Amino acid sequence: MEGLSTTTIFKLVEGFFKKLIDIRRKRLMEFHKIADILHGDPKKLKKYYVEPDCQEINPADRHDTDFLVSREPVLKKIEEFLNSKSIDIRGYNQLFILSDAGMGKTSLLAMLKMKHIYSVWFGNKDWVLKRLNKKELEEIETIPNKRDIILLLDALDEDPESYGRVKERLLEVLKATENFFKVIITCRTQFFPEAGENPFVQPGLIVLGGYICPAKYLSPFDAVKVDAYLKKRFLRHSFSATARIKFKKARELVEHIGSLRFRPMLLSYIDELMNSGIAQTQNEFRLYNAMVESWLIREEGRSNIPKEELLNACELLAKEMFFRGITDIPEEELDGLITVLSDLRYVKAIDIKGRSLLNRNSFGNYRFSHHSIQEFLVVKHFIENSSIKLRKKLPITLLMAQLLISTSRFKECRKYFEFDLNLFKQLFLFKRDTVIDTDYSGVSMKGANFRDIELSGANFDKSDMQVADFQGAKMDGSTWNEADLLGANFQGASLIGASFKKADLSWVDFRNSQLRDASLNDADLEGAMFRGANLKGVALNGALLYGADLQNTLIEVHALKHASWQGSNRQGVDLQRANVSEIVFNEADLQGANFREINLESARFEKADLSWADFKGANMK
């Protein structure tokens, strides 16, 4: 620097430090934005973060140990997406990251933003991180130089503008963001509509309204990643005896909570779970309850407010926010609510410093540390107050439904919530091996797969289940009255004592099923297949059996009065080699029926129409 004056050197140094201060100020502002969206400390996230894998198939549709599912590190796939060349197909620059609640979607976007801040990842582009709502989308549309920006949009499923108009909102978001260089949108899997147009046409792609977008599902943690997280959490800076004891205790606890340990959000509350004294459970409701209880005890010690009052205040706040479809509430609105619901006053007394279930964003709005905590408190409130009267049903998320099921209060509280087809499908997968004795009357689930599921005692009255697959399912005592089951498959299913009164069972496959003591009165059984089925004690009064196949069935029915067995296409009902001893066919229409080699001992045919019926080789004693 020879030849430069002292003044010049001072100005250069001053300029350097000013630039450094500007960089630090800008970085601090970015960190505040990340903290707002993350509901926590970004530096703490960075310290403990374990990168998840991703896959092209929804994890909810496959078994946890399915080795055929290809998993890859999510940051690697995102880097490939960011490096991919633009092509003239709408949606190819808009990537969806999908998962269930608490699987790390928001944390992933926060880490992407920090990766850019610290290492200037794709430094020739600006990175914008937003949480979706009406205001943010309007601002996004006004951003200049979109081709130089990588846009990160979090929580599409929590956007209040999407309630009741999911598909429309999806298309609005895609249209508003299509001109950016690249866009990454996180969303719960359940959010996507499945009625009519199915957006999941093939693995790895979402097709909706002319957009073809790449999509990845976040994979649940495996045992290796769980262990990596616990080591970062408890052994990162210390291998002392105390740290090793805490690590061992945490490892023992997560082993006891089964597959729920693979959900990062629950792992992040490992301290609360250990402090709660919970020994072992694979029940989601109990785990969330233990976390909240641990926080309440700690908060009670700080504020001297009884934990029962704190819990009631949090439940009321969660319920009010849920009713409004919001995830945060301004202080002035909270003050207004307190004038109506005085118990909410305890919310303002909560110490929101440190690790709290409640916190405030940079605008001062109150919110829960994770949306799933808010959902848990809503479910808990309805369970504890099941006599609440509502004017209309409320929306429900998959996690909320899972929490209800895990308390065995699903049937009692279902009346409060509006269910859709996609949610029902995922619910059945969630509890495939557990009895869900509940009410599904009136639902529409055409073509749904319920193989080997346990649904004993369930109510499917007036439901639409055309061509649904129930092979091997156990549904004893279930009711399907007036349901539409055209072409459904019940092969090998157990339907003992089930009721199908006035149901449309045309071309249904009941082969080798157990229908003992079931009621099929007034049902339409045209073309139905019963070969090998057990129909002992079944009621078929007034049933239509045009062309039904009952070969090799066990039918010891005692009342078929007024039943119509008229044959179709000249072939008629096929009862060849069936056991129908002591059956009553009084006044039945049996035109063209096939009774070859059948046991008709003591059968009665008073006033029955037996035109063109075939009794060759039948036992007519």
Secondary structure, DSSP 8 states (H G I E B T S, - for coil): -TT--HHHHHHHHHHHHHHHHHHHHHHHHHHHHHHHHHTS-HHHHHHH----EEESS-GGGS-TT-TTS--EEHHHHHHHHHHS---SSTTTTEEEEEE-TTSSHHHHHHHHHHHHHHH-TTTTSEEEEEE-SHHHHHHHHT-S-GGGEEEEEE-GGG-GGGTT-HHHHHHHHHHHHTTSSEEEEEEEGGGS--SSS-S-SBTTEEEETTEEEEEEEE----HHHHHHHHHHHHSSS---HHHHHHHHHHHHHHHHTGGGGG-HHHHHTHHHHHHHT------HHHHHHHHHHHHHHHHHHHH---HHHHHHHHHHHHHHHHHHT-SEE-HHHHHHHHHH-GGGGGGGGS--SSS-SEEE-TT--EEESSHHHHHHHHHHHHHHTTT---SS-EE--HHHHHHHHTTT-HHHHGGGEE--HHHHHHHHHHTTTS----B-TT-B-TT-B-TT-B-TT-B-TT-B-TT-B-TT-B-TT-B-TT-B-TT-B-TT-B-TT-B-TT-B-TT-B-TT-B-TT-B-TT-B-TT-B-TT-B-TT-B-TT-B-TT-B-TT-B---S--TT-B---STTT--B-TT-B-TT-B-TT-B-TT-B-TT-B-TT-B-TT-B-TT-B-TT-B--
